[in-house]
């Protein structure tokens, strides 16, 4: 299992919603559910009007059809996109 995040990684994952960082929140949920995973930090941050991004996230786009992280790639190849969906998946699928 791989969790793709921005450069913040697990930072801010234990803060309460809505100030919790999305990538950190996803990682924290996987940790709480007892999952082992590889964290892959991808360059760049959320695309904002004043930011420029080249093709730094082409791999993320191939996996999920969009540029934003966090993205969770399960061992069977299934992709779960977005912190809310990853948190819900982790709660529904605790590690054995």
N, C-alpha and C positions, 0 to 999 in steps of 0.2 A: 504494500500500500504506500502511496506517495501523496504527500500534502504539498501543493505548490503555493507559496506565499510571496508577498513582497519582502523587501529587506527588513521589515519590522519583525518577521518571524513570530515568536511567541509573545512579544512585548504587548502589554496591555490586554492580555487575554483574560485576566481575572477581574477586570473592572466591570462594574455593572452596565447593563444596556441602558442608555444608548451611547455611552462614551467608550465602551469596549471596542478595541481595534478588531476588525473583522478577521484578519488572519490569526491573531492571537486567540480570539474566541474559538475559532475552529480547532486550533491546536489544543487548547485547554479542554474542549469537549472530548476530543479523541483521547487525551491523557486520562481524563476522569472516567472514561468508559474502558480504560485498560488496554487500548490498542497500541501496537508497535507500528511505527511508520517511518518512512524516510522523509525528511523535510527538504524540499528543494526551493531555494529562494531564487526568484526570477527578477531581472532588472526592471527598473521603472516603478512608477506608482500610478494610482488611478489617473486616467486621462482627464485633465481639467482644461478649461479654455486657455490657460497660460502655460501649459506644459507641452512639450513636444516629445514624441516617442517615435523612434524608427520602427524597425521590425523586431524589437527586442523580445516580443512575446508571441512570435510566430508559432512556437511549440504549444503555448497555451491555447491559441486560436485553433490549432489543429485538434487539440483534445476536446475543447468545449464549445467552439464556435464563437467565442468572444474573447476579449483581452483581459478581463478582470480576474483577480484572485481573491480569495482562496479557491482552489480547485482540489478536490480529492479524487485520486485515481485508485480504484480498488484493484485487488490482485487479479480479478477476472476481466479487467479492462473497463468496467463501468465507471462513469465519471459523475461526480456529484459537485455541482457548481454553487458557490455562494455560501457565506458563513451560516446563514439560517438553515439552509438545507443540510449542510455538513453537521451542524449541531443536532438537528433532528435525527439525522441518520445515526450519529454516534449514540444518542439516547435510545434509539430503537434497536441497535445492534451492539450491545456490550460485548466485549471480548470474552471468550470462553475461559 
